[in-house]
Amino acid sequence: MSEKLFPKDVCQYNYAKERLWERSYLLVKCAELHLEEEYRLYQARLWSSFLGVFCLLHVLITIAHCVILLLTCDHIHMIIADVVIYLATSFVILTILGINFCENFARRHSWITYMSSVVAALAFVSADIFQGTYHYYTHDWALDTFYDTYIIYIIYMFLPMPIISGALLLGVTVSVVYITYFGIYIATEYYMAYDYARFSVYIVHHVCFNLLGMFFRIMNDIVVRSSFLDRHQYIMEKIWLRNARRQEKLVLHSIIPPQIAKPIQDDIQNRLARKVRGLAARRSPGVMEHVMAIQIHPEVTVLYADVVNYTHLTTTVNVEKLVRLLHDLFVRFDLAATQFEVQRIKFLGDCYYCVAGLTPPSPDHAKSCVGLGLSMISHIQEVRREHEVPINMRIGVHSGSVIAGVIGEAKLQYDIWGTDVTIANHLESTGTPGFVHVSASTLKELEPSEYTIIPGTDAALEDPVLGKNNITTFLISAQTSHHSPSRSLERIDSYADIDIYARPDIYRTKTINEELRQEFRMMPVCSFKFRTPQTNLLLEKAKPVYRPSFARGHQILPGLSGFQPRVQVLALAGPNVQVQHVAGLEHGLQPGLHSAVDSKPEPTT
């Protein structure tokens, strides 16, 4: 995994450290991770939510205040102006601040949040000053202010001003206005011109509330940034874990087909879960339970290929050169098998065998195997020229039905069994080097005009297995000379490129950033969910859509709509296991089961 996409410290971010609660450090961290833009958008959503809470609280406070005034005042006609001022001010303030709920508009014009906050604060201050001035000149009353402390709270806690210095500047300005009003209309007139104690207390009162508001804003920014970085860490760890699981799945599916691997994975997960819960089943000594996953494939083609003169090479060529030779050869075969959509089962020394039509099912399985066989002959001729060694290929191809699956308890390996597997093996052993030895069942699936076809070998006529199963054989070669095998595979220049599965989008930085944006958009802002229709629409679009991905082995291709591969999972116990019935034999699989491994023992070098 790229270090650029997943930094080393992405899974080591520990908020228990004291330094990670310093605002300066959090600012630097957000800048390093290029999260400032996303943090700004999240902060706008957060302040929009706070603003929704304020609107509700302010309506309740205004109504309660007006009701209390009307119920407790003996001269209602003298306070009608106050009630009208409070209600009008609330209406104006809510209207002005309501612009911020148009999130798209506010996002495009960032100055709207600051301007609406300033206008709302001035509306509060103007209402207070107008009310005091009105009663001062009308009734000769010197009223104390109502909104002075309230507006300070609102500026620092609710008004959508993301920058702390902006909130501080507005708070200080409001305090200066109130202090000036207090000194001119109240302290000087009623409390003696030289009574500085009360005036000083009022100043300290505003200074302390501004300091308290600054403390709240700074701590709020620290907490929000920490939560934001924590969310980022969680998302990156989730992506890392998902990618690790996907890589694990790709590796497993490159060894075992998905439909076979699934029951094995489930069995292993169940065992681990039971072990964690302490519910491991008590078993009798010598008895083990395990899962056997097998699958019936009624229409496939099996290819066996053997390197001619391999035994001679083991005595004349040193081991290192021999291994390099086999590696070069089998890498070419794997690339060609990928190109022809043929699944390699395993190596058996110098033997290479594979199956077409297994995963995915294909109506052209015979053509794919024969094409692969001819390509393998071309490849070994090229290797023979490059390494100057006297080697050739003997290839046998047969179409029929097989049982495929995994058996055993340890070192699980995918394998195939069946009479048709044995027939393909004998076709290879009785074939002629440089030709593809096929059976009549394979030939009838081909287009004869595309190949040069001659009768089979005498060894095939004398072979007891082929004779017992009435197998007629033919030798096939390409009608025209094949183009260079290296050129045919030039587009496949790395192991990653030959993967039959598409490379996951998770490796792309653009995809990771988009997923991060979607997660940040869905981050909760507060327990009080005040959302506009635009917000709901945005969140709905931001929700990730998880579409089920199906392995290629489950695709039903045209012409195979009636065939559904079926997996039977059997819980077996005891060292001597006998399979009484295997679902799918009705598809024509011959009852005699022969292991591909047993049919050709691995030679020793």
C-alpha positions in Angstrom: 0.0 0.0 0.0 1.3 3.4 -0.9 2.8 5.4 1.9 1.5 8.5 0.1 -2.1 7.3 0.5 -1.7 5.8 4.0 0.9 7.6 6.1 2.7 5.6 8.7 1.1 7.4 11.6 -2.4 7.1 10.3 -3.0 4.2 12.7 -0.9 5.5 15.5 -2.8 8.7 16.3 -3.3 8.6 20.1 -5.3 11.4 21.7 -4.2 10.4 25.2 -1.1 12.4 24.6 -1.2 15.9 26.0 0.4 17.5 23.0 -2.5 16.3 20.8 -4.8 18.6 22.6 -2.8 21.8 21.7 -4.7 23.9 19.2 -1.5 24.8 17.4 -0.6 21.2 16.9 -4.1 20.4 15.7 -3.9 23.2 13.2 -0.6 21.9 11.8 -2.0 18.4 11.7 -5.1 19.4 9.7 -2.9 21.4 7.3 -0.5 18.4 6.8 -3.4 16.1 6.0 -5.0 18.7 3.7 -8.2 18.7 5.8 -8.7 22.4 6.2 -11.2 22.7 3.4 -13.2 19.7 4.6 -13.0 21.0 8.2 -14.3 24.4 7.1 -17.3 22.7 5.4 -17.9 20.6 8.5 -17.6 23.7 10.7 -20.2 25.5 8.6 -22.6 22.6 9.1 -21.8 22.6 12.8 -22.5 26.3 13.2 -25.6 26.0 11.2 -26.8 23.4 13.6 -25.9 25.6 16.6 -27.8 28.4 14.9 -30.8 26.2 14.7 -30.6 25.6 18.4 -30.3 29.3 19.0 -33.3 30.2 16.9 -35.5 27.7 18.9 -34.1 28.9 22.3 -34.5 32.6 21.3 -38.1 32.2 20.3 -38.8 30.5 23.6 -36.9 33.1 25.6 -38.6 36.0 23.8 -42.1 34.6 24.3 -41.4 33.9 28.0 -39.9 37.4 28.5 -42.9 39.1 26.9 -45.4 37.0 28.8 -43.7 37.8 32.1 -43.7 41.5 31.4 -47.4 41.5 30.5 -48.3 39.5 33.6 -46.2 41.3 36.2 -46.5 45.0 35.1 -49.2 47.1 36.6 -49.1 49.7 33.8 -49.3 47.5 30.7 -49.8 50.5 28.4 -46.3 51.8 29.3 -44.5 48.6 28.3 -46.4 47.9 25.1 -43.4 49.5 23.2 -41.0 47.2 25.0 -43.0 44.1 23.9 -43.2 45.3 20.3 -39.5 46.0 20.3 -38.6 42.5 21.6 -40.9 40.8 19.1 -39.8 42.9 16.2 -36.1 42.5 17.1 -36.6 38.7 17.3 -38.3 38.6 13.9 -35.6 40.7 12.3 -32.8 38.7 13.9 -34.3 35.3 12.9 -34.9 36.6 9.4 -31.3 37.8 9.0 -29.7 34.7 10.5 -32.1 32.4 8.5 -30.0 33.2 5.4 -27.3 30.9 6.8 -29.7 27.9 6.5 -29.4 28.2 2.7 -26.2 26.3 2.9 -25.3 26.3 -0.8 -25.7 30.1 -1.0 -23.8 30.6 2.2 -21.0 28.3 1.0 -20.6 30.3 -2.2 -20.6 33.6 -0.3 -18.7 33.1 2.9 -19.1 36.7 3.8 -22.8 36.1 4.4 -22.1 34.4 7.8 -20.0 37.3 9.1 -22.3 40.0 7.8 -25.5 38.3 9.2 -23.8 37.8 12.6 -22.7 41.4 12.7 -26.2 42.7 11.7 -27.9 40.4 14.2 -25.6 41.6 17.0 -26.2 45.2 16.1 -30.0 44.5 16.1 -29.7 43.3 19.7 -27.7 46.3 20.7 -29.9 48.8 18.9 -33.0 47.3 20.5 -31.5 47.7 24.0 -30.2 51.3 23.3 -33.4 52.4 21.6 -35.5 51.0 24.5 -33.4 52.7 27.1 -33.3 56.0 25.2 -37.0 55.9 24.6 -37.8 55.5 28.3 -35.1 58.0 29.3 -36.7 60.8 27.3 -40.3 59.7 27.5 -40.7 58.6 31.1 -37.5 59.8 32.6 -36.5 56.2 33.4 -32.8 55.1 33.3 -33.4 51.4 32.5 -30.6 48.8 32.7 -29.9 46.8 29.5 -31.5 43.4 28.9 -29.4 41.9 26.1 -25.9 42.9 27.3 -24.8 39.5 28.7 -27.2 37.6 26.5 -25.6 38.9 23.3 -22.1 38.1 24.5 -23.2 34.5 25.1 -24.8 34.4 21.6 -21.7 35.8 19.8 -19.4 33.2 21.2 -21.7 30.2 21.3 -24.2 30.4 18.5 -23.4 33.0 15.8 -21.9 31.4 12.7 -18.5 33.1 12.8 -15.9 30.3 12.2 -12.9 32.5 12.8 -12.3 33.1 16.5 -10.8 36.5 16.0 -14.0 37.6 14.2 -16.1 36.6 17.2 -13.6 38.3 19.6 -13.7 41.5 17.6 -17.5 41.5 17.5 -17.8 40.7 21.2 -15.4 43.5 22.2 -17.2 46.0 20.0 -20.6 45.1 21.6 -19.0 45.4 25.1 -17.5 48.8 24.3 -21.0 50.0 23.1 -22.7 48.8 26.3 -20.0 50.2 28.5 -20.3 53.5 26.8 -24.1 53.5 27.2 -23.7 52.5 30.9 -21.3 55.4 31.5 -23.4 58.0 29.7 -27.0 57.2 30.6 -26.9 55.3 33.9 -23.7 55.7 36.0 -23.3 59.4 35.4 -27.0 60.3 36.0 -27.9 58.1 38.9 -24.8 56.8 40.7 -22.7 59.9 41.1 -20.2 61.0 38.5 -17.2 60.0 40.6 -18.4 56.5 41.6 -15.8 54.6 39.7 -16.3 51.3 41.6 -19.7 50.4 40.0 -18.4 51.5 36.6 -15.3 49.4 37.1 -17.3 46.4 38.1 -19.4 46.7 34.9 -16.2 46.9 32.8 -14.7 43.8 34.5 -18.1 42.1 34.0 -17.8 42.5 30.2 -14.1 41.7 30.1 -14.7 38.4 32.0 -17.6 37.4 29.8 -15.5 38.0 26.7 -12.6 36.0 28.2 -15.1 33.2 29.0 -16.4 33.3 25.5 -12.9 33.1 24.0 -12.2 30.2 26.3 -15.3 28.5 25.0 -14.4 29.1 21.4 -10.9 27.9 21.7 -11.9 24.7 23.6 -14.7 24.1 21.2 -12.3 24.4 18.2 -9.9 22.0 19.9 -12.6 19.5 20.6 -14.1 19.7 17.1 -10.7 19.5 15.4 -9.8 16.5 17.6 -13.1 14.8 16.7 -12.5 15.6 13.1 -9.0 14.2 13.1 -10.3 11.2 15.0 -12.9 10.7 12.3 -10.2 11.0 9.6 -8.2 8.4 11.4 -11.2 6.1 11.7 -12.0 6.4 8.0 -8.4 5.8 7.0 -8.1 2.7 9.2 -11.4 1.5 7.8 -10.1 1.9 4.3 -6.8 0.3 5.2 -8.6 -2.7 6.8 -11.0 -3.0 3.9 -8.1 -2.9 1.5 -6.2 -5.5 3.5 -9.3 -7.8 3.5 -9.7 -7.2 -0.3 -6.1 -8.1 -0.9 -6.5 -11.2 1.3 -9.6 -12.1 -0.7 -7.8 -11.7 -4.0 -4.9 -13.8 -2.9 -7.3 -16.5 -1.7 -9.4 -16.4 -4.8 -6.2 -16.7 -7.0 -5.7 -20.1 -5.3 -9.3 -21.2 -4.7 -12.3 -20.1 -6.7 -14.7 -17.8 -4.8 -17.6 -20.3 -4.6 -15.3 -22.9 -3.1 -13.5 -20.5 -0.8 -16.7 -19.1 0.8 -17.7 -22.2 2.8 -14.1 -22.7 3.9 -13.8 -19.1 5.0 -17.1 -19.4 6.9 -15.9 -22.6 8.6 -12.6 -20.9 9.7 -14.4 -17.8 10.9 -16.9 -20.0 12.9 -14.0 -21.9 14.5 -12.2 -18.6 15.5 -15.5 -17.1 16.8 -16.2 -20.2 18.9 -12.6 -20.2 20.2 -12.9 -16.6 21.2 -16.2 -17.3 23.0 -14.7 -20.3 24.6 -17.3 -22.6 23.0 -14.9 -25.0 21.2 -16.6 -28.3 20.8 -15.3 -31.2 22.8 -14.1 -33.8 20.4 -13.1 -37.4 21.0 -9.4 -38.2 20.7 -8.4 -38.8 17.0 -11.6 -37.4 15.6 -11.6 -34.1 13.8 -14.4 -32.2 12.1 -13.7 -30.2 9.0 -15.5 -28.9 6.0 -15.2 -30.3 2.5 -16.4 -28.0 -0.3 -16.9 -29.6 -3.7 -18.6 -28.5 -6.8 -19.8 -30.3 -9.9 -18.8 -29.0 -13.4 -20.6 -30.9 -16.1 -19.1 -29.0 -19.1 -15.4 -28.3 -18.9 -12.2 -29.0 -20.8 -9.1 -30.3 -19.1 -5.6 -29.7 -20.4 -2.5 -31.7 -19.4 0.9 -30.5 -20.5 4.2 -32.2 -19.9 7.8 -31.1 -20.7 9.5 -33.6 -22.9 13.1 -34.4 -21.9 12.7 -33.0 -18.5 14.2 -36.1 -16.8 17.3 -35.7 -19.1 17.6 -32.1 -18.1 17.7 -33.0 -14.4 20.9 -35.0 -15.0 22.6 -32.6 -17.4 21.6 -29.1 -16.1 22.4 -27.7 -12.7 19.5 -27.2 -10.4 19.6 -23.4 -10.4 19.4 -23.2 -14.2 16.7 -25.8 -14.3 14.6 -23.9 -11.8 15.1 -20.6 -13.8 14.1 -22.4 -16.9 10.9 -23.8 -15.4 10.1 -20.5 -13.8 10.4 -18.7 -17.2 8.3 -21.4 -18.9 5.5 -21.5 -16.3 5.3 -17.7 -16.1 4.7 -17.7 -19.8 2.1 -20.4 -19.4 0.3 -18.5 -16.6 0.2 -15.3 -18.8 -1.2 -17.3 -21.7 -3.7 -19.1 -19.5 -5.0 -15.7 -18.3 -5.3 -14.5 -21.8 -7.3 -17.5 -22.8 -9.4 -17.5 -19.6 -8.2 -20.9 -18.5 -7.7 -21.7 -14.8 -4.4 -23.3 -13.9 -4.9 -25.9 -11.2 -1.3 -26.6 -10.1 2.2 -27.7 -11.2 3.3 -31.3 -10.8 7.0 -31.1 -11.3 7.3 -30.6 -15.0 3.6 -31.2 -15.6 1.2 -28.3 -16.0 -2.5 -28.9 -15.9 -5.5 -26.5 -16.1 -9.2 -26.4 -16.8 -11.4 -24.1 -19.0 -15.0 -23.5 -18.3 -14.6 -23.8 -14.5 -14.8 -20.2 -13.3 -16.3 -18.6 -15.2 -18.4 -21.1 -17.1 -17.9 -20.7 -20.8 -19.4 -22.3 -23.9 -16.0 -22.0 -25.6 -14.0 -24.0 -23.0 -12.7 -26.5 -25.6 -11.5 -23.7 -28.0 -9.8 -21.9 -25.1 -7.9 -25.0 -24.0 -6.8 -25.9 -27.5 -5.7 -22.3 -28.1 -3.8 -22.3 -24.9 -2.1 -25.6 -25.9 -1.0 -24.2 -29.2 0.3 -21.1 -27.5 2.2 -23.3 -25.0 3.9 -25.1 -27.8 4.9 -21.7 -29.4 6.3 -20.6 -26.0 8.4 -23.7 -25.3 9.9 -23.4 -28.8 10.9 -19.8 -28.0 12.3 -20.9 -24.7 14.2 -23.7 -26.4 15.8 -21.2 -28.7 16.7 -18.8 -26.0 18.1 -21.3 -23.5 19.4 -23.7 -26.1 17.9 -26.8 -24.4 16.3 -29.8 -26.2 12.8 -29.5 -24.7 9.3 -29.8 -26.2 5.7 -30.0 -25.1 3.3 -32.9 -25.1 -0.2 -31.8 -24.5 -3.5 -33.7 -24.0 -6.9 -32.1 -24.0 -10.3 -33.7 -23.2 -13.8 -32.3 -22.6 -16.2 -33.7 -20.0 -17.2 -33.3 -16.4 -15.2 -33.0 -13.2 -15.5 -32.6 -9.5 -13.6 -29.6 -8.2 -13.0 -28.6 -4.7 -10.9 -28.7 -1.6 -10.4 -31.6 0.7 -8.2 -32.1 3.7 -7.6 -30.3 7.0 -4.2 -28.5 6.5 -2.5 -26.9 3.5 -5.7 -26.7 1.6 -5.3 -27.1 -2.2 -7.8 -26.8 -4.9 -7.9 -29.8 -7.2 -10.1 -31.7 -9.7 -11.1 -35.3 -9.9 -13.0 -37.5 -12.3 -12.6 -40.1 -15.1 -12.3 -37.3 -17.6 -9.3 -35.9 -15.7 -7.6 -39.3 -16.0 -8.5 -39.5 -19.7 -6.8 -36.1 -20.3 -3.7 -37.3 -18.5 -3.5 -40.4 -20.7 -4.0 -38.2 -23.8 -1.0 -36.3 -22.8 1.1 -39.3 -22.1 0.2 -40.9 -25.5 0.5 -37.7 -27.5 3.2 -36.5 -29.9 5.5 -33.6 -28.9 4.6 -30.4 -30.7 1.0 -31.3 -31.2 -2.2 -31.0 -29.1 -3.6 -34.5 -28.6 -7.4 -34.1 -28.3 -10.4 -36.5 -27.9 -13.4 -36.7 -30.1 -15.5 -35.0 -27.5 -13.2 -32.0 -27.6 -13.0 -31.9 -31.4 -16.7 -31.7 -31.8 -16.7 -28.4 -29.8 -14.1 -26.9 -32.3 -14.3 -25.4 -35.7 -12.2 -27.9 -37.8 -11.4 -25.3 -40.5 -9.3 -23.3 -38.0 -6.9 -26.2 -37.4 -4.8 -28.8 -39.1 -6.2 -32.2 -37.8 -4.6 -35.6 -38.3 -5.5 -39.0 -36.7 -4.3 -39.8 -33.2 -1.2 -41.8 -32.2 -0.8 -45.6 -32.2 0.0 -45.3 -28.5 -3.5 -44.0 -27.9 -5.0 -46.9 -29.6 -3.1 -49.3 -27.4 -3.8 -47.4 -24.1 -6.1 -49.4 -21.9 -7.8 -46.4 -20.2 -8.6 -44.8 -23.5 -9.7 -48.1 -25.0 -11.9 -48.9 -22.1 -13.7 -45.5 -22.4 -13.9 -45.7 -26.3 -11.9 -42.6 -26.8 -11.0 -41.6 -30.3 -8.1 -39.2 -30.5 -6.7 -36.6 -32.9 -3.6 -34.5 -33.2 -4.1 -30.8 -33.8 -1.7 -28.1 -34.9 -2.3 -24.5 -36.0 -3.4 -24.1 -39.6 -1.2 -21.1 -40.0 1.9 -20.2 -38.1 1.2 -18.5 -34.8 2.4 -15.0 -34.2 5.1 -14.4 -31.7 3.9 -15.5 -28.2 5.8 -12.6 -26.6 4.0 -10.1 -28.9 0.7 -11.7 -28.0 1.3 -11.0 -24.3 3.0 -7.6 -24.7 0.0 -5.8 -23.2 0.4 -8.0 -20.0 3.6 -6.5 -18.5 3.1 -7.2 -14.8 1.6 -9.6 -12.4 -1.0 -7.0 -11.4 -2.1 -6.6 -15.0 -2.9 -10.2 -15.5 -5.1 -10.3 -12.5 -8.6 -11.5 -13.7 -10.1 -9.2 -11.1 -10.2 -5.4 -11.7 -7.8 -3.4 -9.6 -9.7 -2.0 -6.7 -10.5 1.8 -6.9 -9.3 2.1 -3.3 -5.8 2.5 -4.6 -6.7 5.8 -6.2 -6.2 9.0 -4.3 -9.2 10.5 -5.9 -11.4 7.7 -4.7 -10.0 7.9 -1.1 -10.6 11.7 -1.0 -14.2 11.3 -2.3 -14.9 8.7 0.4 -13.4 11.0 3.0 -15.6 13.8 1.8 -18.7 11.6 2.0 -17.8 10.5 5.5 -17.2 14.0 6.7 -20.5 15.2 5.2 -22.3 12.5 7.2 -20.5 13.3 10.5 -23.0 14.2 13.2 -23.0 17.8 14.3 -25.2 17.6 17.5 -28.0 15.7 19.0 -30.5 18.3 17.9 -30.9 17.6 14.2 -31.9 20.9 12.6 -31.7 20.3 8.9 -33.0 22.1 5.9 -34.3 20.3 2.8 -31.0 21.2 1.1 -29.0 19.5 3.9 -31.1 16.4 3.8 -30.6 16.2 0.0 -26.9 16.7 0.4 -26.6 14.0 3.0 -28.7 11.6 0.9 -26.4 12.1 -2.0 -23.4 11.7 0.2 -24.4 8.3 1.5 -22.1 5.6 0.1 -23.9 3.0 -2.0 -22.6 -0.5 -1.4 -23.3 -2.6 -4.4 -22.7 -6.4 -4.1 -19.8 -7.6 -6.2 -20.1 -11.0 -7.6 -17.1 -13.1 -8.5 -16.7 -14.0 -12.1 -17.2 -17.7 -11.2 -20.9 -16.9 -10.6 -21.6 -15.3 -13.9 -23.9 -17.3 -16.2 -22.8 -16.7 -19.8 -25.1 -17.0 -22.9 -25.8 -20.6 -23.7 -25.3 -21.7 -20.1 -28.5 -20.3 -18.6 -29.6 -23.8 -17.5 -26.4 -24.6 -15.6 -26.0 -23.3 -12.1 -22.8 -24.5 -10.3 -23.7 -26.0 -6.9 -21.6 -26.3 -3.9 -22.3 -29.0 -1.3 -20.7 -28.5 2.1 -20.3 -31.7 4.1 -19.3 -31.9 7.8 -17.1 -34.9 8.0 -15.8 -36.7 11.0 -13.2 -39.4 11.5 -10.0 -40.3 9.7 -11.8 -42.7 7.3 -14.3 -40.5 5.5 -16.6 -42.0 2.8 -18.8 -39.8 0.6 -22.1 -41.6 0.3 -23.6 -39.1 -2.2 -22.4 -36.1 -4.1 -25.0 -33.8 -5.5 -24.7 -33.3 -9.2 -23.9 -36.8 -10.4 -27.1 -36.7 -12.4 -25.3 -34.3 -14.7 -23.4 -37.1 -16.3 -20.3 -37.4 -14.1 -18.9 -40.9 -14.3 -18.9 -42.7 -11.0 -15.2 -43.6 -11.0 -13.3 -40.8 -9.2 -9.7 -40.4 -10.0 -7.5 -37.7 -8.4 -5.5 -35.6 -10.8 -2.6 -35.8 -8.3 -2.8 -39.6 -8.1 -2.9 -39.9 -11.9 0.6 -38.5 -12.3 3.1 -38.8 -9.4 5.4 -35.9 -9.0 8.9 -36.8 -10.2 11.9 -36.1 -8.0 14.8 -34.1 -9.2 
